[in-house]
Amino acid sequence: MKTLIWVEHNNENMNEATLAVVTAAAQLGEVHALVAGSACAAVADQAAKISGVTTVHVADDAAYANALAENVAPLVASLMESHDAFLAPATTTGKNIAPRVAALLDVMQISDILSVEGDKTFTRPIYAGNAIATVQSSDAKLVITVRGTAFDKAAAEGGSASVEAVSGTGDAGISSFVSDEIAKSERPELTSAKIIVSGGRALGSSEKFEEVITPLADKLGAGIGASRAAVDAGYVPNDYQVGQTGKIVAPEVYVAIGISGAIQHLAGMKDSKVIVAINKDEDAPIFQVADIGLVADLFNAVPELTGKL
């Protein structure tokens, strides 16, 4: 079986989420990578070094500069004539491209897989991760998104894949890139952070969130996350959100402060290696998944903890 994976990138550097997709794809067969972008030769070189990748297809065209799904999907669909499966990371971009590819191929997409059980058999979470379904496809072609936290990352060095240019399908003319506003931070990105400190609605305001959460995160060198309730209340930007409708994370340590532990939030962080919860409500659901729990007022406990680090 030949698999084609989507290499997520910014035309300069590859997103690490790609490495987990390579691991999943390697369990299905020969791994080919697709780098679609503009002036993206550096990314193609990075992809060629990934252990397990045999061929890198490069589509260098201005139409792919911003990874518009309407332009990328027809390109992927055309390459699927010589591939049996298409895999993409379950990121915002991956989840935008894959369904369009599935529609063009007239197949059912298999979303957010956790494991590969056979050539066409996979496991995936349902009911916000409270149950795991085993699904089997009967389609001739597979379109799959991969939950990055469920697979080990392939080695970024050691490979020697061949690099081949492919002709793209160009601009579909149905969407255009206007602008983006990217928040820059020296903190580690949530999906790759080893330690995450998250705050919930109990913090009460954006000022208190900054006053309580940030100093602790600074001491730990951690990424900062938040519950959906905190994001909806305007305490922090959307890209801080951890949960089923936010980012799925699995750091070595996850510190949940003032987070009750709604199903939606647990679905995004319960695979963390160690979960620490601080909440004054001893019946909060977060304590059911926490490895270490502290029943205390966060406004007293967190500053004290920060001061002792």
C-alpha atoms as one frame of an Amber mdcrd trajectory, in Angstrom:
protein
   0.000   0.000   0.000   1.268   3.477  -0.882   0.368   6.253   1.509   0.506
   9.993   0.902   0.893  12.292   3.894   0.279  16.030   4.078   3.359  17.900
   5.331   2.120  20.862   7.351   4.460  23.867   7.196   4.803  27.637   6.850
   6.984  27.464   3.700  10.089  27.633   5.883   9.731  25.032   8.620   7.783
  21.798   8.951   5.202  21.428  11.722   6.164  18.632  14.146   2.622  17.234
  13.894   3.764  15.758  10.567   6.138  13.361  12.341   3.308  11.541  14.134
   1.478  11.155  10.814   4.555   9.472   9.323   4.516   6.933  12.155   0.860
   6.134  11.479   1.349   5.967   7.708   4.352   3.638   8.041   2.051   1.060
   9.636   0.041   0.989   6.411   2.847   0.804   3.878   5.270   2.887   1.835
   5.239   6.552   2.895   5.257   9.393   0.377   5.106  13.008   1.570   3.466
  15.971  -0.137   4.963  19.430   0.309   2.682  22.010  -1.302   3.667  25.628
  -0.904   5.501  28.566  -2.402   9.311  28.798  -2.263   9.164  25.754   0.013
  12.414  23.978  -0.933  13.637  24.148   2.674  10.565  22.232   3.837  11.060
  19.604   1.135  14.618  19.080   2.371  13.335  18.655   5.940  10.674  16.179
   4.810  13.251  14.152   2.863  15.237  13.624   6.073  12.319  12.120   8.012
  13.000   8.499   8.852  10.532   6.264   7.033   9.675   8.596   4.143  10.721
   7.221   0.731   9.555   9.956  -1.657   8.745  13.649  -1.293   6.405  15.198
  -3.868   6.854  18.960  -4.130   4.240  21.275  -5.625   5.816  24.743  -5.608
   3.194  27.236  -6.714   1.906  30.571  -5.445  -1.555  28.984  -5.240  -0.360
  26.851  -2.306   1.463  29.598  -0.399  -1.162  29.759   2.351  -2.435  26.165
   2.201  -5.928  27.148   1.107  -7.900  23.915   1.302  -9.839  24.711  -1.875
  -6.554  24.717  -3.816  -4.742  21.907  -2.005  -7.556  19.323  -2.062  -7.698
  18.973  -5.893  -3.914  18.531  -5.918  -4.121  15.743  -3.348  -7.020  14.111
  -5.185  -4.992  14.042  -8.422  -2.045  12.382  -6.636  -4.359   9.783  -5.122
  -4.539   8.049  -8.502  -1.207   6.453  -7.586  -1.709   6.214  -3.812  -3.999
   4.111  -1.647  -4.346   6.326   1.429  -4.052  10.006   2.327  -3.174  10.939
   5.906  -3.110  14.398   7.469  -2.599  15.588  11.043  -5.793  16.401  12.945
  -4.810  20.066  13.099  -6.879  23.023  11.939  -5.310  22.838   8.480  -5.423
  19.054   8.229  -9.085  18.966   9.225  -9.799  21.597   6.597  -8.124  19.757
   3.720  -8.974  16.090   4.388 -12.808  16.300   4.151 -12.532  18.056   0.788
 -10.210  15.330  -0.471 -12.666  12.677   0.730 -15.517  14.450  -1.071 -13.551
  14.656  -4.324 -12.739  10.933  -4.075 -16.306  10.095  -2.977 -15.141   8.148
   0.088 -15.830   8.293   3.810 -13.183  10.034   5.900 -11.889   8.301   9.028
 -11.219  11.034  11.569  -8.815  11.404  14.467  -7.437   7.851  14.526  -5.713
   6.586  17.664  -4.203   3.387  16.282  -3.812   1.292  13.141  -5.273  -2.183
  13.629  -5.027  -3.394  10.024  -4.828  -2.210   6.414  -8.300  -0.691   6.678
  -9.070  -0.991  10.375  -8.499   1.771  12.913  -9.569   2.982  16.343 -10.925
   6.469  16.976 -12.562   8.266  19.918 -16.304   8.844  20.104 -18.523  10.524
  22.722 -15.789  13.076  23.508 -13.292  10.299  24.080 -15.418   8.380  26.583
 -15.533   5.409  24.224 -13.159   4.086  21.574 -14.645   2.760  18.345 -12.972
   0.265  16.025 -13.869   1.154  12.451 -13.199  -0.631   9.180 -13.360   1.003
   5.763 -14.709  -0.645   2.633 -13.567   2.188   0.332 -10.882   1.650  -2.287
  -9.077   4.807  -1.155  -8.573   5.920   2.442  -8.664   9.480   3.768  -7.554
   9.733   7.387  -6.760  12.381   9.984  -4.328  11.388  12.727  -4.427  12.445
  16.373  -0.812  13.434  16.912  -0.753  12.674  20.636  -1.639   9.009  19.982
   1.457   8.179  17.927   5.170   8.502  18.613   6.943  11.011  16.419   9.125
   9.640  13.638  12.784  10.658  13.737  13.245  13.988  11.961  16.732  12.962
  10.826  18.167   9.865   9.239  16.016   9.551   6.136  17.133  10.033   2.543
  13.972  10.267   0.477  14.022  11.233  -3.185  12.467  14.618  -4.021  10.207
  14.887  -7.064   8.461  17.943  -8.469   4.778  17.500  -9.289   2.583  19.777
 -11.348  -0.192  21.302  -9.308  -3.778  22.005 -10.212  -3.240  25.707  -9.474
  -5.680  28.240  -8.103  -9.253  26.945  -8.022 -10.489  30.555  -7.932 -13.093
  29.968  -5.234 -11.222  31.357  -2.234  -8.465  33.855  -1.594  -6.074  34.662
   1.212  -6.675  38.067   2.792  -4.480  38.291   5.887  -3.562  36.587   9.115
  -2.745  37.802  12.579  -0.360  35.400  14.288   0.290  35.800  17.994   4.007
  35.474  18.632   5.191  34.045  21.910   8.432  32.772  23.366   6.456  30.050
  25.116   6.312  26.541  23.637   3.370  25.860  21.337   0.632  23.949  23.154
   0.698  20.799  21.053   4.464  20.392  21.550   4.864  21.727  25.123   6.167
  19.300  27.754   4.442  21.234  30.552   1.136  23.110  30.259  -0.506  25.340
  32.852  -4.196  25.909  32.109  -6.720  28.210  33.743 -10.494  28.096  33.887
 -13.490  30.344  34.396 -12.897  30.418  38.176 -10.097  32.933  37.624 -12.769
  35.551  37.027 -11.035  37.949  34.633  -8.234  38.321  32.124  -6.296  40.353
  34.686  -6.485  37.576  37.281  -5.605  34.991  34.640  -2.439  36.941  33.849
  -1.675  37.542  37.526  -2.101  33.912  38.650  -1.320  31.683  35.662   1.528
  33.496  33.908   4.042  33.599  36.824   3.616  29.853  37.425   4.025  29.104
  33.717   7.144  31.288  33.656   8.675  29.361  36.554   7.943  26.016  34.890
   8.843  27.072  31.346   5.367  25.948  30.391   2.856  26.635  27.668  -0.377
  28.336  28.729  -3.767  26.798  28.036  -7.345  27.497  29.012 -10.755  25.908
  29.208 -13.422  26.809  26.692 -15.292  28.718  29.391 -12.250  30.924  30.014
 -11.823  31.552  26.287 -15.529  32.306  25.796 -15.370  34.743  28.715 -12.575
  36.611  26.945  -9.808  35.933  29.462  -7.424  34.665  26.756  -7.354  34.243
  22.927  -8.916  31.260  21.142  -5.562  29.634  20.403  -5.145  28.932  24.147
  -8.164  26.624  24.210  -7.605  22.998  25.172 -10.424  20.549  24.562 -12.535
  18.743  22.028 -13.145  21.975  20.082  -9.673  23.333  20.880  -6.262  21.701
  20.900  -5.630  18.082  21.833  -2.547  17.892  24.049  -0.620  15.202  25.922
   2.249  16.883  27.786   4.356  15.269  30.474   2.689  17.516  33.067  -0.696
  19.248  32.780  -1.672  21.663  35.548  -5.402  22.471  35.618  -6.193  25.528
  37.747  -9.782  26.504  38.436 -11.028  24.058  35.793 -14.016  21.926  36.761
 -13.273  19.231  34.188 -16.174  19.213  31.742 -16.179  16.329  29.252 -15.261
  18.739  26.458 -12.080  19.789  28.264 -11.102  16.306  29.439 -11.237  15.063
  25.851  -8.363  17.392  25.030  -5.950  16.634  27.872  -6.701  13.349  29.634
  -3.824  11.584  27.840  -1.323  13.802  29.685   1.324  11.801  31.564   0.723
  13.564  34.921  -2.342  15.697  35.654  -2.296  18.157  38.547  -5.580  19.792
  39.552  -6.201  22.747  41.864  -9.848  23.492  42.603 -11.804  24.459  45.694
 -14.695  22.163  44.731 -13.743  18.692  45.948 -16.472  17.172  43.759 -15.133
  18.708  40.539 -14.884  16.076  37.759 -11.263  17.057  37.098 -10.241  15.168
  40.252 -11.442  11.898  38.689  -8.610  12.030  36.142  -6.029  13.918  38.211
  -2.895  12.160  39.472  -2.367  14.918  42.038  -5.269  16.943  43.388  -5.326
  19.942  45.715  -8.625  21.139  47.142  -7.884  24.789  47.839  -8.630  28.357
  46.831  -6.512  28.889  43.712  -5.931  32.559  44.555  -4.043  31.454  47.675
  -2.579  28.111  46.576  -1.121  29.066  43.189   0.839  32.160  44.292   2.186
  30.119  47.227   3.200  27.308  44.855   4.823  29.793  42.477   6.749  31.387
  45.316   8.232  28.056  46.372   9.470  27.087  42.914
